[in-house]
Each structure stands twice: as C-alpha cells, then as structure tokens.
Amino acid sequence: MTSWQLVRFFAGAFVLLSLALGVPGSPLFVSQWWLAFTAFVGINLLQSALTRWCMMESLWRKLGIRPGC
C-alpha cells in the first residue's frame, strides 16, 4: 500500500471505531465523547484537502512507506 492509501484506510478505521464507541445504540458504546475523535478525523481530512499536506502521510513516508500518485 502507498502512504495515501494507508492514510485513508486508517482514517476510515478510526471513524468507524470512534462511532462504535460513541453512539449510544452501539454494543461497544463507552462514552459520547468518542464522537469528538470522529470530528477530529474529519477536520484533519478537510485540512489535508485544502492545504495538500497531511501529517499522517508525512509520518508514513518517514517510516519508509512509498508515496502514492
């Protein structure tokens, strides 16, 4: 996988996990404060779309993951 694919994979996984932990109807519900993490991921996705820079993608590249197109 390339760095941008890993960013999107982990963003999707974090959103689904935080929704599972933050929505009261979920069997994994812990606290509604987990929804703040969902918002954090969404804000970071918007920021990276507008600035064309993503910290997580930079971290993946420093770990040796090849960049994507």
PyMOL Python script that loads the backbone (N, CA, C, O; Angstrom):
from pymol import cmd

cmd.read_pdbstr("""\
ATOM      1  N   MET A   1       0.841  -1.181   0.000  1.00  0.00           N
ATOM      2  CA  MET A   1       0.000   0.000   0.000  1.00  0.00           C
ATOM      3  C   MET A   1       0.885   1.243   0.000  1.00  0.00           C
ATOM      4  O   MET A   1       1.997   1.234   0.530  1.00  0.00           O
ATOM      5  N   THR A   2       0.378   2.293  -0.595  1.00  0.00           N
ATOM      6  CA  THR A   2       1.111   3.555  -0.609  1.00  0.00           C
ATOM      7  C   THR A   2       0.696   4.395   0.601  1.00  0.00           C
ATOM      8  O   THR A   2      -0.259   4.068   1.306  1.00  0.00           O
ATOM      9  N   SER A   3       1.435   5.482   0.824  1.00  0.00           N
ATOM     10  CA  SER A   3       1.171   6.311   2.006  1.00  0.00           C
ATOM     11  C   SER A   3      -0.240   6.896   1.997  1.00  0.00           C
ATOM     12  O   SER A   3      -0.901   6.925   3.035  1.00  0.00           O
ATOM     13  N   TRP A   4      -0.708   7.362   0.836  1.00  0.00           N
ATOM     14  CA  TRP A   4      -2.050   7.958   0.816  1.00  0.00           C
ATOM     15  C   TRP A   4      -3.140   6.902   1.018  1.00  0.00           C
ATOM     16  O   TRP A   4      -4.198   7.203   1.570  1.00  0.00           O
ATOM     17  N   GLN A   5      -2.888   5.675   0.576  1.00  0.00           N
ATOM     18  CA  GLN A   5      -3.865   4.611   0.800  1.00  0.00           C
ATOM     19  C   GLN A   5      -3.934   4.262   2.283  1.00  0.00           C
ATOM     20  O   GLN A   5      -5.017   4.016   2.814  1.00  0.00           O
ATOM     21  N   LEU A   6      -2.783   4.239   2.952  1.00  0.00           N
ATOM     22  CA  LEU A   6      -2.769   3.959   4.386  1.00  0.00           C
ATOM     23  C   LEU A   6      -3.456   5.061   5.175  1.00  0.00           C
ATOM     24  O   LEU A   6      -4.150   4.781   6.152  1.00  0.00           O
ATOM     25  N   VAL A   7      -3.272   6.301   4.766  1.00  0.00           N
ATOM     26  CA  VAL A   7      -3.947   7.415   5.444  1.00  0.00           C
ATOM     27  C   VAL A   7      -5.458   7.232   5.369  1.00  0.00           C
ATOM     28  O   VAL A   7      -6.151   7.356   6.378  1.00  0.00           O
ATOM     29  N   ARG A   8      -5.958   6.943   4.200  1.00  0.00           N
ATOM     30  CA  ARG A   8      -7.407   6.782   4.036  1.00  0.00           C
ATOM     31  C   ARG A   8      -7.924   5.540   4.758  1.00  0.00           C
ATOM     32  O   ARG A   8      -9.020   5.557   5.318  1.00  0.00           O
ATOM     33  N   PHE A   9      -7.141   4.468   4.745  1.00  0.00           N
ATOM     34  CA  PHE A   9      -7.533   3.257   5.457  1.00  0.00           C
ATOM     35  C   PHE A   9      -7.669   3.524   6.959  1.00  0.00           C
ATOM     36  O   PHE A   9      -8.673   3.165   7.574  1.00  0.00           O
ATOM     37  N   PHE A  10      -6.637   4.163   7.544  1.00  0.00           N
ATOM     38  CA  PHE A  10      -6.673   4.424   8.977  1.00  0.00           C
ATOM     39  C   PHE A  10      -7.714   5.483   9.340  1.00  0.00           C
ATOM     40  O   PHE A  10      -8.328   5.394  10.404  1.00  0.00           O
ATOM     41  N   ALA A  11      -7.924   6.475   8.487  1.00  0.00           N
ATOM     42  CA  ALA A  11      -8.964   7.468   8.760  1.00  0.00           C
ATOM     43  C   ALA A  11     -10.336   6.789   8.804  1.00  0.00           C
ATOM     44  O   ALA A  11     -11.132   7.051   9.706  1.00  0.00           O
ATOM     45  N   GLY A  12     -10.606   5.927   7.841  1.00  0.00           N
ATOM     46  CA  GLY A  12     -11.872   5.201   7.833  1.00  0.00           C
ATOM     47  C   GLY A  12     -12.024   4.288   9.035  1.00  0.00           C
ATOM     48  O   GLY A  12     -13.096   4.212   9.636  1.00  0.00           O
ATOM     49  N   ALA A  13     -10.950   3.598   9.382  1.00  0.00           N
ATOM     50  CA  ALA A  13     -10.999   2.704  10.546  1.00  0.00           C
ATOM     51  C   ALA A  13     -11.219   3.485  11.838  1.00  0.00           C
ATOM     52  O   ALA A  13     -11.991   3.058  12.696  1.00  0.00           O
ATOM     53  N   PHE A  14     -10.537   4.639  11.985  1.00  0.00           N
ATOM     54  CA  PHE A  14     -10.708   5.465  13.185  1.00  0.00           C
ATOM     55  C   PHE A  14     -12.122   6.023  13.282  1.00  0.00           C
ATOM     56  O   PHE A  14     -12.691   6.083  14.372  1.00  0.00           O
ATOM     57  N   VAL A  15     -12.693   6.431  12.153  1.00  0.00           N
ATOM     58  CA  VAL A  15     -14.067   6.952  12.173  1.00  0.00           C
ATOM     59  C   VAL A  15     -15.035   5.856  12.598  1.00  0.00           C
ATOM     60  O   VAL A  15     -15.890   6.079  13.455  1.00  0.00           O
ATOM     61  N   LEU A  16     -14.906   4.676  12.005  1.00  0.00           N
ATOM     62  CA  LEU A  16     -15.820   3.586  12.358  1.00  0.00           C
ATOM     63  C   LEU A  16     -15.666   3.162  13.812  1.00  0.00           C
ATOM     64  O   LEU A  16     -16.658   2.909  14.496  1.00  0.00           O
ATOM     65  N   LEU A  17     -14.422   3.083  14.287  1.00  0.00           N
ATOM     66  CA  LEU A  17     -14.189   2.708  15.675  1.00  0.00           C
ATOM     67  C   LEU A  17     -14.748   3.750  16.640  1.00  0.00           C
ATOM     68  O   LEU A  17     -15.400   3.399  17.623  1.00  0.00           O
ATOM     69  N   SER A  18     -14.496   5.030  16.363  1.00  0.00           N
ATOM     70  CA  SER A  18     -14.994   6.072  17.270  1.00  0.00           C
ATOM     71  C   SER A  18     -16.518   6.153  17.241  1.00  0.00           C
ATOM     72  O   SER A  18     -17.134   6.462  18.261  1.00  0.00           O
ATOM     73  N   LEU A  19     -17.131   5.883  16.101  1.00  0.00           N
ATOM     74  CA  LEU A  19     -18.593   5.836  16.061  1.00  0.00           C
ATOM     75  C   LEU A  19     -19.118   4.657  16.878  1.00  0.00           C
ATOM     76  O   LEU A  19     -20.105   4.788  17.602  1.00  0.00           O
ATOM     77  N   ALA A  20     -18.455   3.509  16.761  1.00  0.00           N
ATOM     78  CA  ALA A  20     -18.879   2.339  17.536  1.00  0.00           C
ATOM     79  C   ALA A  20     -18.758   2.593  19.033  1.00  0.00           C
ATOM     80  O   ALA A  20     -19.573   2.098  19.811  1.00  0.00           O
ATOM     81  N   LEU A  21     -17.754   3.357  19.443  1.00  0.00           N
ATOM     82  CA  LEU A  21     -17.554   3.642  20.861  1.00  0.00           C
ATOM     83  C   LEU A  21     -18.373   4.832  21.354  1.00  0.00           C
ATOM     84  O   LEU A  21     -18.557   4.993  22.560  1.00  0.00           O
ATOM     85  N   GLY A  22     -18.873   5.679  20.426  1.00  0.00           N
ATOM     86  CA  GLY A  22     -19.535   6.902  20.838  1.00  0.00           C
ATOM     87  C   GLY A  22     -21.034   6.979  20.625  1.00  0.00           C
ATOM     88  O   GLY A  22     -21.683   7.859  21.189  1.00  0.00           O
ATOM     89  N   VAL A  23     -21.606   6.085  19.829  1.00  0.00           N
ATOM     90  CA  VAL A  23     -23.047   6.119  19.570  1.00  0.00           C
ATOM     91  C   VAL A  23     -23.759   5.263  20.619  1.00  0.00           C
ATOM     92  O   VAL A  23     -23.452   4.080  20.762  1.00  0.00           O
ATOM     93  N   PRO A  24     -24.708   5.851  21.352  1.00  0.00           N
ATOM     94  CA  PRO A  24     -25.360   5.117  22.443  1.00  0.00           C
ATOM     95  C   PRO A  24     -26.007   3.791  22.046  1.00  0.00           C
ATOM     96  O   PRO A  24     -26.089   2.893  22.884  1.00  0.00           O
ATOM     97  N   GLY A  25     -26.462   3.631  20.825  1.00  0.00           N
ATOM     98  CA  GLY A  25     -27.103   2.389  20.411  1.00  0.00           C
ATOM     99  C   GLY A  25     -26.133   1.272  20.079  1.00  0.00           C
ATOM    100  O   GLY A  25     -26.552   0.139  19.841  1.00  0.00           O
ATOM    101  N   SER A  26     -24.851   1.571  20.059  1.00  0.00           N
ATOM    102  CA  SER A  26     -23.839   0.584  19.688  1.00  0.00           C
ATOM    103  C   SER A  26     -23.575  -0.383  20.835  1.00  0.00           C
ATOM    104  O   SER A  26     -23.588   0.019  21.999  1.00  0.00           O
ATOM    105  N   PRO A  27     -23.333  -1.667  20.515  1.00  0.00           N
ATOM    106  CA  PRO A  27     -22.994  -2.622  21.584  1.00  0.00           C
ATOM    107  C   PRO A  27     -21.611  -2.343  22.197  1.00  0.00           C
ATOM    108  O   PRO A  27     -21.298  -2.873  23.263  1.00  0.00           O
ATOM    109  N   LEU A  28     -20.793  -1.531  21.548  1.00  0.00           N
ATOM    110  CA  LEU A  28     -19.464  -1.189  22.058  1.00  0.00           C
ATOM    111  C   LEU A  28     -19.434   0.181  22.737  1.00  0.00           C
ATOM    112  O   LEU A  28     -18.360   0.691  23.059  1.00  0.00           O
ATOM    113  N   PHE A  29     -20.605   0.776  22.955  1.00  0.00           N
ATOM    114  CA  PHE A  29     -20.693   2.141  23.485  1.00  0.00           C
ATOM    115  C   PHE A  29     -19.904   2.293  24.787  1.00  0.00           C
ATOM    116  O   PHE A  29     -20.015   1.479  25.703  1.00  0.00           O
ATOM    117  N   VAL A  30     -19.100   3.366  24.840  1.00  0.00           N
ATOM    118  CA  VAL A  30     -18.342   3.703  26.037  1.00  0.00           C
ATOM    119  C   VAL A  30     -18.771   5.085  26.529  1.00  0.00           C
ATOM    120  O   VAL A  30     -19.194   5.242  27.674  1.00  0.00           O
ATOM    121  N   SER A  31     -18.656   6.085  25.650  1.00  0.00           N
ATOM    122  CA  SER A  31     -18.993   7.455  26.004  1.00  0.00           C
ATOM    123  C   SER A  31     -19.237   8.249  24.726  1.00  0.00           C
ATOM    124  O   SER A  31     -18.628   7.982  23.690  1.00  0.00           O
ATOM    125  N   GLN A  32     -20.131   9.224  24.811  1.00  0.00           N
ATOM    126  CA  GLN A  32     -20.389  10.064  23.647  1.00  0.00           C
ATOM    127  C   GLN A  32     -19.195  10.953  23.312  1.00  0.00           C
ATOM    128  O   GLN A  32     -19.148  11.526  22.224  1.00  0.00           O
ATOM    129  N   TRP A  33     -18.240  11.079  24.212  1.00  0.00           N
ATOM    130  CA  TRP A  33     -17.043  11.868  23.949  1.00  0.00           C
ATOM    131  C   TRP A  33     -16.192  11.269  22.839  1.00  0.00           C
ATOM    132  O   TRP A  33     -15.350  11.967  22.275  1.00  0.00           O
ATOM    133  N   TRP A  34     -16.387  10.001  22.511  1.00  0.00           N
ATOM    134  CA  TRP A  34     -15.660   9.394  21.398  1.00  0.00           C
ATOM    135  C   TRP A  34     -16.045  10.044  20.074  1.00  0.00           C
ATOM    136  O   TRP A  34     -15.287   9.974  19.107  1.00  0.00           O
ATOM    137  N   LEU A  35     -17.213  10.674  20.020  1.00  0.00           N
ATOM    138  CA  LEU A  35     -17.623  11.354  18.797  1.00  0.00           C
ATOM    139  C   LEU A  35     -16.735  12.564  18.504  1.00  0.00           C
ATOM    140  O   LEU A  35     -16.637  12.996  17.355  1.00  0.00           O
ATOM    141  N   ALA A  36     -16.090  13.109  19.530  1.00  0.00           N
ATOM    142  CA  ALA A  36     -15.141  14.196  19.320  1.00  0.00           C
ATOM    143  C   ALA A  36     -13.953  13.703  18.481  1.00  0.00           C
ATOM    144  O   ALA A  36     -13.394  14.464  17.690  1.00  0.00           O
ATOM    145  N   PHE A  37     -13.577  12.451  18.651  1.00  0.00           N
ATOM    146  CA  PHE A  37     -12.495  11.885  17.851  1.00  0.00           C
ATOM    147  C   PHE A  37     -12.916  11.772  16.389  1.00  0.00           C
ATOM    148  O   PHE A  37     -12.107  11.984  15.487  1.00  0.00           O
ATOM    149  N   THR A  38     -14.183  11.438  16.159  1.00  0.00           N
ATOM    150  CA  THR A  38     -14.716  11.408  14.799  1.00  0.00           C
ATOM    151  C   THR A  38     -14.595  12.787  14.170  1.00  0.00           C
ATOM    152  O   THR A  38     -14.178  12.913  13.019  1.00  0.00           O
ATOM    153  N   ALA A  39     -14.958  13.821  14.921  1.00  0.00           N
ATOM    154  CA  ALA A  39     -14.848  15.191  14.424  1.00  0.00           C
ATOM    155  C   ALA A  39     -13.387  15.557  14.153  1.00  0.00           C
ATOM    156  O   ALA A  39     -13.096  16.224  13.160  1.00  0.00           O
ATOM    157  N   PHE A  40     -12.476  15.137  15.012  1.00  0.00           N
ATOM    158  CA  PHE A  40     -11.050  15.407  14.824  1.00  0.00           C
ATOM    159  C   PHE A  40     -10.542  14.809  13.515  1.00  0.00           C
ATOM    160  O   PHE A  40      -9.807  15.464  12.777  1.00  0.00           O
ATOM    161  N   VAL A  41     -10.927  13.578  13.227  1.00  0.00           N
ATOM    162  CA  VAL A  41     -10.516  12.936  11.980  1.00  0.00           C
ATOM    163  C   VAL A  41     -11.100  13.689  10.793  1.00  0.00           C
ATOM    164  O   VAL A  41     -10.407  13.909   9.799  1.00  0.00           O
ATOM    165  N   GLY A  42     -12.357  14.085  10.884  1.00  0.00           N
ATOM    166  CA  GLY A  42     -12.990  14.836   9.802  1.00  0.00           C
ATOM    167  C   GLY A  42     -12.319  16.178   9.563  1.00  0.00           C
ATOM    168  O   GLY A  42     -12.119  16.573   8.415  1.00  0.00           O
ATOM    169  N   ILE A  43     -11.971  16.876  10.622  1.00  0.00           N
ATOM    170  CA  ILE A  43     -11.283  18.161  10.491  1.00  0.00           C
ATOM    171  C   ILE A  43      -9.917  17.971   9.831  1.00  0.00           C
ATOM    172  O   ILE A  43      -9.516  18.767   8.981  1.00  0.00           O
ATOM    173  N   ASN A  44      -9.215  16.926  10.221  1.00  0.00           N
ATOM    174  CA  ASN A  44      -7.911  16.663   9.609  1.00  0.00           C
ATOM    175  C   ASN A  44      -8.034  16.307   8.132  1.00  0.00           C
ATOM    176  O   ASN A  44      -7.178  16.689   7.333  1.00  0.00           O
ATOM    177  N   LEU A  45      -9.082  15.583   7.758  1.00  0.00           N
ATOM    178  CA  LEU A  45      -9.290  15.266   6.351  1.00  0.00           C
ATOM    179  C   LEU A  45      -9.588  16.531   5.548  1.00  0.00           C
ATOM    180  O   LEU A  45      -9.075  16.696   4.441  1.00  0.00           O
ATOM    181  N   LEU A  46     -10.412  17.421   6.098  1.00  0.00           N
ATOM    182  CA  LEU A  46     -10.691  18.687   5.421  1.00  0.00           C
ATOM    183  C   LEU A  46      -9.429  19.534   5.301  1.00  0.00           C
ATOM    184  O   LEU A  46      -9.164  20.106   4.244  1.00  0.00           O
ATOM    185  N   GLN A  47      -8.656  19.619   6.371  1.00  0.00           N
ATOM    186  CA  GLN A  47      -7.413  20.398   6.358  1.00  0.00           C
ATOM    187  C   GLN A  47      -6.458  19.867   5.303  1.00  0.00           C
ATOM    188  O   GLN A  47      -5.855  20.649   4.567  1.00  0.00           O
ATOM    189  N   SER A  48      -6.311  18.560   5.218  1.00  0.00           N
ATOM    190  CA  SER A  48      -5.374  17.995   4.244  1.00  0.00           C
ATOM    191  C   SER A  48      -5.860  18.210   2.811  1.00  0.00           C
ATOM    192  O   SER A  48      -5.044  18.346   1.899  1.00  0.00           O
ATOM    193  N   ALA A  49      -7.168  18.242   2.603  1.00  0.00           N
ATOM    194  CA  ALA A  49      -7.697  18.500   1.263  1.00  0.00           C
ATOM    195  C   ALA A  49      -7.448  19.947   0.841  1.00  0.00           C
ATOM    196  O   ALA A  49      -7.186  20.222  -0.329  1.00  0.00           O
ATOM    197  N   LEU A  50      -7.532  20.871   1.804  1.00  0.00           N
ATOM    198  CA  LEU A  50      -7.359  22.288   1.476  1.00  0.00           C
ATOM    199  C   LEU A  50      -5.897  22.709   1.385  1.00  0.00           C
ATOM    200  O   LEU A  50      -5.558  23.581   0.586  1.00  0.00           O
ATOM    201  N   THR A  51      -5.031  22.108   2.186  1.00  0.00           N
ATOM    202  CA  THR A  51      -3.636  22.524   2.217  1.00  0.00           C
ATOM    203  C   THR A  51      -2.717  21.600   1.432  1.00  0.00           C
ATOM    204  O   THR A  51      -1.556  21.933   1.196  1.00  0.00           O
ATOM    205  N   ARG A  52      -3.229  20.440   1.025  1.00  0.00           N
ATOM    206  CA  ARG A  52      -2.451  19.424   0.313  1.00  0.00           C
ATOM    207  C   ARG A  52      -1.285  18.912   1.152  1.00  0.00           C
ATOM    208  O   ARG A  52      -0.257  18.511   0.606  1.00  0.00           O
ATOM    209  N   TRP A  53      -1.438  18.923   2.488  1.00  0.00           N
ATOM    210  CA  TRP A  53      -0.439  18.393   3.410  1.00  0.00           C
ATOM    211  C   TRP A  53      -1.148  17.601   4.499  1.00  0.00           C
ATOM    212  O   TRP A  53      -2.147  18.054   5.058  1.00  0.00           O
ATOM    213  N   CYS A  54      -0.627  16.419   4.794  1.00  0.00           N
ATOM    214  CA  CYS A  54      -1.210  15.561   5.812  1.00  0.00           C
ATOM    215  C   CYS A  54      -0.089  15.030   6.702  1.00  0.00           C
ATOM    216  O   CYS A  54       0.851  14.398   6.219  1.00  0.00           O
ATOM    217  N   MET A  55      -0.196  15.290   7.999  1.00  0.00           N
ATOM    218  CA  MET A  55       0.842  14.858   8.924  1.00  0.00           C
ATOM    219  C   MET A  55       1.001  13.343   8.931  1.00  0.00           C
ATOM    220  O   MET A  55       2.124  12.839   8.962  1.00  0.00           O
ATOM    221  N   MET A  56      -0.100  12.620   8.903  1.00  0.00           N
ATOM    222  CA  MET A  56      -0.016  11.162   8.952  1.00  0.00           C
ATOM    223  C   MET A  56       0.695  10.616   7.712  1.00  0.00           C
ATOM    224  O   MET A  56       1.468   9.662   7.803  1.00  0.00           O
ATOM    225  N   GLU A  57       0.432  11.220   6.566  1.00  0.00           N
ATOM    226  CA  GLU A  57       1.119  10.768   5.350  1.00  0.00           C
ATOM    227  C   GLU A  57       2.613  11.061   5.437  1.00  0.00           C
ATOM    228  O   GLU A  57       3.428  10.262   4.975  1.00  0.00           O
ATOM    229  N   SER A  58       2.975  12.189   6.019  1.00  0.00           N
ATOM    230  CA  SER A  58       4.396  12.505   6.222  1.00  0.00           C
ATOM    231  C   SER A  58       5.055  11.490   7.149  1.00  0.00           C
ATOM    232  O   SER A  58       6.197  11.088   6.929  1.00  0.00           O
ATOM    233  N   LEU A  59       4.329  11.081   8.183  1.00  0.00           N
ATOM    234  CA  LEU A  59       4.863  10.070   9.105  1.00  0.00           C
ATOM    235  C   LEU A  59       5.061   8.725   8.407  1.00  0.00           C
ATOM    236  O   LEU A  59       6.074   8.057   8.613  1.00  0.00           O
ATOM    237  N   TRP A  60       4.093   8.334   7.584  1.00  0.00           N
ATOM    238  CA  TRP A  60       4.229   7.070   6.846  1.00  0.00           C
ATOM    239  C   TRP A  60       5.450   7.111   5.940  1.00  0.00           C
ATOM    240  O   TRP A  60       6.184   6.128   5.834  1.00  0.00           O
ATOM    241  N   ARG A  61       5.670   8.255   5.285  1.00  0.00           N
ATOM    242  CA  ARG A  61       6.811   8.364   4.375  1.00  0.00           C
ATOM    243  C   ARG A  61       8.133   8.275   5.151  1.00  0.00           C
ATOM    244  O   ARG A  61       9.093   7.670   4.674  1.00  0.00           O
ATOM    245  N   LYS A  62       8.181   8.878   6.346  1.00  0.00           N
ATOM    246  CA  LYS A  62       9.388   8.799   7.161  1.00  0.00           C
ATOM    247  C   LYS A  62       9.648   7.364   7.634  1.00  0.00           C
ATOM    248  O   LYS A  62      10.791   6.992   7.899  1.00  0.00           O
ATOM    249  N   LEU A  63       8.591   6.569   7.738  1.00  0.00           N
ATOM    250  CA  LEU A  63       8.735   5.167   8.130  1.00  0.00           C
ATOM    251  C   LEU A  63       9.099   4.274   6.946  1.00  0.00           C
ATOM    252  O   LEU A  63       9.269   3.065   7.099  1.00  0.00           O
ATOM    253  N   GLY A  64       9.218   4.877   5.772  1.00  0.00           N
ATOM    254  CA  GLY A  64       9.658   4.123   4.616  1.00  0.00           C
ATOM    255  C   GLY A  64       8.558   3.645   3.686  1.00  0.00           C
ATOM    256  O   GLY A  64       8.834   2.922   2.729  1.00  0.00           O
ATOM    257  N   ILE A  65       7.323   4.031   3.947  1.00  0.00           N
ATOM    258  CA  ILE A  65       6.225   3.647   3.047  1.00  0.00           C
ATOM    259  C   ILE A  65       6.326   4.507   1.790  1.00  0.00           C
ATOM    260  O   ILE A  65       6.515   5.721   1.874  1.00  0.00           O
ATOM    261  N   ARG A  66       6.202   3.885   0.648  1.00  0.00           N
ATOM    262  CA  ARG A  66       6.364   4.641  -0.599  1.00  0.00           C
ATOM    263  C   ARG A  66       5.181   5.581  -0.825  1.00  0.00           C
ATOM    264  O   ARG A  66       4.038   5.244  -0.516  1.00  0.00           O
ATOM    265  N   PRO A  67       5.472   6.762  -1.368  1.00  0.00           N
ATOM    266  CA  PRO A  67       4.405   7.710  -1.664  1.00  0.00           C
ATOM    267  C   PRO A  67       3.563   7.226  -2.846  1.00  0.00           C
ATOM    268  O   PRO A  67       4.034   6.470  -3.696  1.00  0.00           O
ATOM    269  N   GLY A  68       2.327   7.673  -2.878  1.00  0.00           N
ATOM    270  CA  GLY A  68       1.444   7.320  -3.983  1.00  0.00           C
ATOM    271  C   GLY A  68       1.350   8.429  -4.999  1.00  0.00           C
ATOM    272  O   GLY A  68       1.981   9.476  -4.854  1.00  0.00           O
ATOM    273  N   CYS A  69       0.564   8.199  -6.025  1.00  0.00           N
ATOM    274  CA  CYS A  69       0.390   9.223  -7.064  1.00  0.00           C
ATOM    275  C   CYS A  69      -0.782  10.116  -6.752  1.00  0.00           C
ATOM    276  O   CYS A  69      -1.079  11.034  -7.517  1.00  0.00           O
TER     277      CYS A  69
END
""", "prot")
cmd.dss("prot")
cmd.show_as("cartoon", "prot")
cmd.util.cbc("prot")
cmd.orient("prot")
